[in-house]
Amino acid sequence: MFIAARSHGLGLRIHAEQFRPGTGAALAAELSAVTADHLETVTEETLRQLQAAGVLPVLLPGSSSR
């Protein structure tokens, strides 16, 4: 799905790591997404991966019920 979207010129925005780590931010880095959104539970290592891939991390703290 992500590859098909990119092949049609769409930038990827991936909703990841909102409730638990390991749920998409590393994939966002691997696919060079435009953004990785939510990230309430992202780890330092995954943030480094996002930075190295040029993915803009977007924290959306108002959307969490915690």
N, C-alpha and C positions, 0 to 999 in steps of 0.2 A: 504494500500500500504506500509506504513512504517513498520507495523508489519510483513508483508510478507517478506520484504527486510531483516529485522533483523533475521527472522526465517531461512533465507538462509545464515546467517553469514556475512551479509553486515553491515558495520557501517553507521549510518545515518549522512548526512550532509544536513542541512536545510538552504535554502536561506530565510532570514527573515528580517523584519523591515527596508527594504531599503528605501521605500518612506513614510511610515507612521508606527507609533507604533501599536502594537497589531496584527501583521501579521505573527506570527509563532515562535518567540523566546521562548515564554512560552511553546509552544508545544515541541520545541526542548528540553527544560528542563524536561518536563513531560516524554518524551520518552528516556531520557538520550542519546541524539544524541552525536556523536563524536564532531561535530562543529555546530555552528550557524553562517552563513556567511552573510556579508554585515553590518547589524546593524547600519546604519547611524542614525536611529531615535529611537534606543532602549532606554528604560527608566532605571533609576537607579534600580528600583524594579526588573525589568526583568533581569538585569545583576546579581543581587543577586541570583535570581532563577537559572540562568545558572551556577553561581559559586557553589551553593549548590549541583547541580546535576552533577558537574564535566564536564560540556560542555565547550569546548574551544571556546571563542568568536573570530570571525575573522572579522576585519574591512577591507573593501575593498574600501577605499575612491576614488581611481582612476576610479572606475566604475560609479560614480555618475555624473550626469550632472548639479548638483546644484552648 
